[in-house]
Amino acid sequence: MSSSLPSFPKLGHTNYNSWAGDMEAWFRSQGLWRLVSGSSPRPGEYEAALDSWETKADRAAG
């Protein structure tokens, strides 16, 4: 997982739509989107395997 900071323009008065899409993509690439969106599964044996798969999917989507 990269520790880089986002490289897109900061949120301003006129760029919410592009900023929101960029922010989601950045969180996904960092493997953090499910935590931010509130959809992260509760830890457990089955959920751990699912979480690992979804983390990889998020990185690919970002």
Biopython code that builds the backbone (N, CA, C, O; Angstrom):
import numpy as np
from Bio.PDB.StructureBuilder import StructureBuilder

atoms = [
    (1, "MET", "N", (0.843, -1.174, 0.000)),
    (1, "MET", "CA", (0.000, 0.000, 0.000)),
    (1, "MET", "C", (0.886, 1.234, 0.000)),
    (1, "MET", "O", (1.794, 1.366, 0.821)),
    (2, "SER", "N", (0.613, 2.118, -0.916)),
    (2, "SER", "CA", (1.386, 3.347, -1.031)),
    (2, "SER", "C", (0.974, 4.353, 0.036)),
    (2, "SER", "O", (-0.184, 4.385, 0.451)),
    (3, "SER", "N", (1.912, 5.163, 0.473)),
    (3, "SER", "CA", (1.589, 6.189, 1.474)),
    (3, "SER", "C", (1.568, 7.568, 0.835)),
    (3, "SER", "O", (1.646, 8.580, 1.532)),
    (4, "SER", "N", (1.465, 7.612, -0.479)),
    (4, "SER", "CA", (1.486, 8.907, -1.171)),
    (4, "SER", "C", (0.242, 9.727, -0.851)),
    (4, "SER", "O", (-0.802, 9.196, -0.472)),
    (5, "LEU", "N", (0.388, 11.023, -1.015)),
    (5, "LEU", "CA", (-0.740, 11.926, -0.836)),
    (5, "LEU", "C", (-1.446, 12.085, -2.177)),
    (5, "LEU", "O", (-0.827, 11.889, -3.223)),
    (6, "PRO", "N", (-2.730, 12.438, -2.166)),
    (6, "PRO", "CA", (-3.431, 12.648, -3.437)),
    (6, "PRO", "C", (-2.752, 13.738, -4.266)),
    (6, "PRO", "O", (-2.228, 14.707, -3.717)),
    (7, "SER", "N", (-2.764, 13.577, -5.578)),
    (7, "SER", "CA", (-2.103, 14.544, -6.452)),
    (7, "SER", "C", (-3.092, 15.323, -7.318)),
    (7, "SER", "O", (-2.695, 15.928, -8.314)),
    (8, "PHE", "N", (-4.357, 15.316, -6.957)),
    (8, "PHE", "CA", (-5.363, 16.057, -7.709)),
    (8, "PHE", "C", (-5.696, 17.358, -6.971)),
    (8, "PHE", "O", (-5.329, 17.519, -5.808)),
    (9, "PRO", "N", (-6.389, 18.285, -7.642)),
    (9, "PRO", "CA", (-6.707, 19.578, -7.004)),
    (9, "PRO", "C", (-7.556, 19.419, -5.744)),
    (9, "PRO", "O", (-8.414, 18.540, -5.662)),
    (10, "LYS", "N", (-7.299, 20.283, -4.772)),
    (10, "LYS", "CA", (-8.073, 20.274, -3.538)),
    (10, "LYS", "C", (-9.508, 20.701, -3.817)),
    (10, "LYS", "O", (-9.797, 21.346, -4.824)),
    (11, "LEU", "N", (-10.394, 20.331, -2.913)),
    (11, "LEU", "CA", (-11.801, 20.707, -3.027)),
    (11, "LEU", "C", (-11.930, 22.225, -3.026)),
    (11, "LEU", "O", (-11.353, 22.913, -2.184)),
    (12, "GLY", "N", (-12.694, 22.728, -3.981)),
    (12, "GLY", "CA", (-12.930, 24.169, -4.097)),
    (12, "GLY", "C", (-14.415, 24.442, -4.277)),
    (12, "GLY", "O", (-15.239, 23.539, -4.125)),
    (13, "HIS", "N", (-14.754, 25.666, -4.594)),
    (13, "HIS", "CA", (-16.151, 26.070, -4.747)),
    (13, "HIS", "C", (-16.826, 25.473, -5.974)),
    (13, "HIS", "O", (-18.052, 25.359, -6.007)),
    (14, "THR", "N", (-16.057, 25.095, -6.971)),
    (14, "THR", "CA", (-16.654, 24.671, -8.239)),
    (14, "THR", "C", (-16.259, 23.273, -8.708)),
    (14, "THR", "O", (-16.629, 22.884, -9.815)),
    (15, "ASN", "N", (-15.521, 22.507, -7.907)),
    (15, "ASN", "CA", (-15.006, 21.229, -8.415)),
    (15, "ASN", "C", (-15.435, 20.013, -7.598)),
    (15, "ASN", "O", (-14.734, 19.001, -7.598)),
    (16, "TYR", "N", (-16.572, 20.090, -6.900)),
    (16, "TYR", "CA", (-16.960, 18.974, -6.036)),
    (16, "TYR", "C", (-17.066, 17.656, -6.799)),
    (16, "TYR", "O", (-16.532, 16.644, -6.345)),
    (17, "ASN", "N", (-17.746, 17.645, -7.950)),
    (17, "ASN", "CA", (-17.969, 16.383, -8.669)),
    (17, "ASN", "C", (-16.657, 15.710, -9.067)),
    (17, "ASN", "O", (-16.494, 14.508, -8.859)),
    (18, "SER", "N", (-15.737, 16.457, -9.626)),
    (18, "SER", "CA", (-14.464, 15.845, -10.015)),
    (18, "SER", "C", (-13.638, 15.480, -8.784)),
    (18, "SER", "O", (-12.988, 14.435, -8.765)),
    (19, "TRP", "N", (-13.657, 16.333, -7.753)),
    (19, "TRP", "CA", (-12.915, 16.045, -6.528)),
    (19, "TRP", "C", (-13.433, 14.765, -5.863)),
    (19, "TRP", "O", (-12.643, 13.922, -5.438)),
    (20, "ALA", "N", (-14.766, 14.622, -5.776)),
    (20, "ALA", "CA", (-15.353, 13.441, -5.130)),
    (20, "ALA", "C", (-14.946, 12.162, -5.858)),
    (20, "ALA", "O", (-14.611, 11.165, -5.218)),
    (21, "GLY", "N", (-14.972, 12.183, -7.189)),
    (21, "GLY", "CA", (-14.547, 11.013, -7.959)),
    (21, "GLY", "C", (-13.075, 10.715, -7.775)),
    (21, "GLY", "O", (-12.680, 9.558, -7.628)),
    (22, "ASP", "N", (-12.260, 11.765, -7.782)),
    (22, "ASP", "CA", (-10.820, 11.587, -7.575)),
    (22, "ASP", "C", (-10.538, 11.049, -6.171)),
    (22, "ASP", "O", (-9.689, 10.176, -5.992)),
    (23, "MET", "N", (-11.255, 11.574, -5.182)),
    (23, "MET", "CA", (-11.035, 11.150, -3.793)),
    (23, "MET", "C", (-11.417, 9.685, -3.614)),
    (23, "MET", "O", (-10.694, 8.932, -2.962)),
    (24, "GLU", "N", (-12.545, 9.278, -4.185)),
    (24, "GLU", "CA", (-12.945, 7.869, -4.087)),
    (24, "GLU", "C", (-11.891, 6.975, -4.732)),
    (24, "GLU", "O", (-11.499, 5.959, -4.159)),
    (25, "ALA", "N", (-11.431, 7.355, -5.931)),
    (25, "ALA", "CA", (-10.406, 6.559, -6.618)),
    (25, "ALA", "C", (-9.132, 6.471, -5.783)),
    (25, "ALA", "O", (-8.509, 5.411, -5.712)),
    (26, "TRP", "N", (-8.736, 7.587, -5.146)),
    (26, "TRP", "CA", (-7.528, 7.569, -4.329)),
    (26, "TRP", "C", (-7.708, 6.663, -3.103)),
    (26, "TRP", "O", (-6.829, 5.860, -2.790)),
    (27, "PHE", "N", (-8.841, 6.793, -2.416)),
    (27, "PHE", "CA", (-9.098, 5.920, -1.263)),
    (27, "PHE", "C", (-9.116, 4.454, -1.690)),
    (27, "PHE", "O", (-8.587, 3.598, -0.981)),
    (28, "ARG", "N", (-9.717, 4.157, -2.838)),
    (28, "ARG", "CA", (-9.732, 2.771, -3.322)),
    (28, "ARG", "C", (-8.311, 2.276, -3.586)),
    (28, "ARG", "O", (-7.963, 1.156, -3.214)),
    (29, "SER", "N", (-7.497, 3.106, -4.222)),
    (29, "SER", "CA", (-6.128, 2.688, -4.533)),
    (29, "SER", "C", (-5.297, 2.465, -3.273)),
    (29, "SER", "O", (-4.317, 1.721, -3.298)),
    (30, "GLN", "N", (-5.684, 3.103, -2.179)),
    (30, "GLN", "CA", (-4.990, 2.933, -0.905)),
    (30, "GLN", "C", (-5.593, 1.802, -0.072)),
    (30, "GLN", "O", (-5.107, 1.499, 1.018)),
    (31, "GLY", "N", (-6.663, 1.179, -0.593)),
    (31, "GLY", "CA", (-7.330, 0.104, 0.127)),
    (31, "GLY", "C", (-8.146, 0.605, 1.306)),
    (31, "GLY", "O", (-8.342, -0.131, 2.273)),
    (32, "LEU", "N", (-8.625, 1.843, 1.247)),
    (32, "LEU", "CA", (-9.325, 2.468, 2.373)),
    (32, "LEU", "C", (-10.790, 2.792, 2.093)),
    (32, "LEU", "O", (-11.513, 3.188, 3.007)),
    (33, "TRP", "N", (-11.241, 2.632, 0.853)),
    (33, "TRP", "CA", (-12.574, 3.084, 0.494)),
    (33, "TRP", "C", (-13.674, 2.439, 1.335)),
    (33, "TRP", "O", (-14.603, 3.124, 1.761)),
    (34, "ARG", "N", (-13.581, 1.128, 1.579)),
    (34, "ARG", "CA", (-14.637, 0.450, 2.344)),
    (34, "ARG", "C", (-14.701, 0.956, 3.773)),
    (34, "ARG", "O", (-15.774, 0.945, 4.377)),
    (35, "LEU", "N", (-13.586, 1.399, 4.327)),
    (35, "LEU", "CA", (-13.615, 1.998, 5.667)),
    (35, "LEU", "C", (-14.295, 3.358, 5.622)),
    (35, "LEU", "O", (-15.118, 3.676, 6.480)),
    (36, "VAL", "N", (-13.948, 4.164, 4.614)),
    (36, "VAL", "CA", (-14.507, 5.507, 4.486)),
    (36, "VAL", "C", (-16.008, 5.443, 4.178)),
    (36, "VAL", "O", (-16.786, 6.230, 4.719)),
    (37, "SER", "N", (-16.412, 4.516, 3.317)),
    (37, "SER", "CA", (-17.816, 4.428, 2.912)),
    (37, "SER", "C", (-18.680, 3.709, 3.947)),
    (37, "SER", "O", (-19.907, 3.744, 3.860)),
    (38, "GLY", "N", (-18.052, 3.062, 4.918)),
    (38, "GLY", "CA", (-18.803, 2.358, 5.957)),
    (38, "GLY", "C", (-19.196, 0.947, 5.579)),
    (38, "GLY", "O", (-19.990, 0.324, 6.285)),
    (39, "SER", "N", (-18.665, 0.422, 4.486)),
    (39, "SER", "CA", (-19.048, -0.924, 4.052)),
    (39, "SER", "C", (-18.034, -2.008, 4.403)),
    (39, "SER", "O", (-18.174, -3.148, 3.960)),
    (40, "SER", "N", (-17.023, -1.670, 5.186)),
    (40, "SER", "CA", (-16.002, -2.651, 5.562)),
    (40, "SER", "C", (-16.626, -3.763, 6.396)),
    (40, "SER", "O", (-17.302, -3.494, 7.389)),
    (41, "PRO", "N", (-16.399, -5.014, 5.991)),
    (41, "PRO", "CA", (-16.993, -6.127, 6.752)),
    (41, "PRO", "C", (-16.350, -6.291, 8.127)),
    (41, "PRO", "O", (-15.180, -5.966, 8.328)),
    (42, "ARG", "N", (-17.127, -6.792, 9.046)),
    (42, "ARG", "CA", (-16.643, -7.071, 10.392)),
    (42, "ARG", "C", (-15.644, -8.221, 10.344)),
    (42, "ARG", "O", (-15.907, -9.215, 9.668)),
    (43, "PRO", "N", (-14.521, -8.128, 11.025)),
    (43, "PRO", "CA", (-13.504, -9.185, 10.973)),
    (43, "PRO", "C", (-14.031, -10.540, 11.449)),
    (43, "PRO", "O", (-14.873, -10.620, 12.343)),
    (44, "GLY", "N", (-13.520, -11.580, 10.839)),
    (44, "GLY", "CA", (-13.851, -12.959, 11.167)),
    (44, "GLY", "C", (-13.152, -13.857, 10.166)),
    (44, "GLY", "O", (-12.464, -13.357, 9.276)),
    (45, "GLU", "N", (-13.306, -15.163, 10.283)),
    (45, "GLU", "CA", (-12.586, -16.068, 9.386)),
    (45, "GLU", "C", (-13.015, -15.890, 7.941)),
    (45, "GLU", "O", (-12.171, -15.674, 7.071)),
    (46, "TYR", "N", (-14.308, -15.976, 7.671)),
    (46, "TYR", "CA", (-14.779, -15.816, 6.288)),
    (46, "TYR", "C", (-14.571, -14.382, 5.817)),
    (46, "TYR", "O", (-14.136, -14.148, 4.689)),
    (47, "GLU", "N", (-14.881, -13.432, 6.680)),
    (47, "GLU", "CA", (-14.778, -12.039, 6.303)),
    (47, "GLU", "C", (-13.337, -11.641, 5.986)),
    (47, "GLU", "O", (-13.114, -10.760, 5.156)),
    (48, "ALA", "N", (-12.367, -12.269, 6.625)),
    (48, "ALA", "CA", (-10.964, -11.952, 6.364)),
    (48, "ALA", "C", (-10.609, -12.286, 4.914)),
    (48, "ALA", "O", (-9.907, -11.519, 4.256)),
    (49, "ALA", "N", (-11.088, -13.423, 4.419)),
    (49, "ALA", "CA", (-10.819, -13.789, 3.030)),
    (49, "ALA", "C", (-11.515, -12.821, 2.080)),
    (49, "ALA", "O", (-10.933, -12.404, 1.079)),
    (50, "LEU", "N", (-12.749, -12.467, 2.387)),
    (50, "LEU", "CA", (-13.489, -11.517, 1.578)),
    (50, "LEU", "C", (-12.818, -10.154, 1.600)),
    (50, "LEU", "O", (-12.702, -9.499, 0.565)),
    (51, "ASP", "N", (-12.380, -9.730, 2.763)),
    (51, "ASP", "CA", (-11.722, -8.430, 2.900)),
    (51, "ASP", "C", (-10.445, -8.374, 2.063)),
    (51, "ASP", "O", (-10.166, -7.365, 1.415)),
    (52, "SER", "N", (-9.683, -9.445, 2.080)),
    (52, "SER", "CA", (-8.451, -9.488, 1.290)),
    (52, "SER", "C", (-8.761, -9.345, -0.193)),
    (52, "SER", "O", (-8.077, -8.605, -0.901)),
    (53, "TRP", "N", (-9.779, -10.040, -0.667)),
    (53, "TRP", "CA", (-10.169, -9.960, -2.067)),
    (53, "TRP", "C", (-10.647, -8.557, -2.422)),
    (53, "TRP", "O", (-10.256, -8.009, -3.453)),
    (54, "GLU", "N", (-11.494, -7.971, -1.568)),
    (54, "GLU", "CA", (-12.035, -6.644, -1.846)),
    (54, "GLU", "C", (-10.943, -5.574, -1.813)),
    (54, "GLU", "O", (-11.018, -4.595, -2.557)),
    (55, "THR", "N", (-9.940, -5.747, -0.967)),
    (55, "THR", "CA", (-8.828, -4.801, -0.933)),
    (55, "THR", "C", (-8.101, -4.818, -2.274)),
    (55, "THR", "O", (-7.760, -3.765, -2.812)),
    (56, "LYS", "N", (-7.869, -5.997, -2.803)),
    (56, "LYS", "CA", (-7.224, -6.100, -4.113)),
    (56, "LYS", "C", (-8.095, -5.483, -5.197)),
    (56, "LYS", "O", (-7.582, -4.812, -6.093)),
    (57, "ALA", "N", (-9.403, -5.699, -5.128)),
    (57, "ALA", "CA", (-10.322, -5.121, -6.108)),
    (57, "ALA", "C", (-10.312, -3.603, -6.029)),
    (57, "ALA", "O", (-10.341, -2.925, -7.056)),
    (58, "ASP", "N", (-10.270, -3.066, -4.811)),
    (58, "ASP", "CA", (-10.209, -1.616, -4.640)),
    (58, "ASP", "C", (-8.944, -1.036, -5.239)),
    (58, "ASP", "O", (-8.989, 0.002, -5.899)),
    (59, "ARG", "N", (-7.820, -1.690, -5.018)),
    (59, "ARG", "CA", (-6.560, -1.202, -5.580)),
    (59, "ARG", "C", (-6.614, -1.204, -7.106)),
    (59, "ARG", "O", (-6.116, -0.289, -7.761)),
    (60, "ALA", "N", (-7.225, -2.245, -7.653)),
    (60, "ALA", "CA", (-7.344, -2.322, -9.111)),
    (60, "ALA", "C", (-8.258, -1.237, -9.650)),
    (60, "ALA", "O", (-7.994, -0.674, -10.713)),
    (61, "ALA", "N", (-9.332, -0.937, -8.925)),
    (61, "ALA", "CA", (-10.280, 0.092, -9.373)),
    (61, "ALA", "C", (-9.695, 1.482, -9.288)),
    (61, "ALA", "O", (-10.027, 2.352, -10.092)),
    (62, "GLY", "N", (-8.817, 1.697, -8.308)),
    (62, "GLY", "CA", (-8.227, 3.030, -8.099)),
    (62, "GLY", "C", (-7.204, 3.347, -9.139)),
    (62, "GLY", "O", (-6.611, 4.425, -9.113)),
]
sb = StructureBuilder()
sb.init_structure("model")
sb.init_model(0)
sb.init_chain("A")
sb.init_seg("    ")
for serial, (resi, resn, name, xyz) in enumerate(atoms, 1):
    if name == "N":
        sb.init_residue(resn, " ", resi, " ")
    sb.init_atom(name, np.array(xyz, "f"), 0.0, 1.0, " ", f" {name:<3s}", serial, name[0])
structure = sb.get_structure()
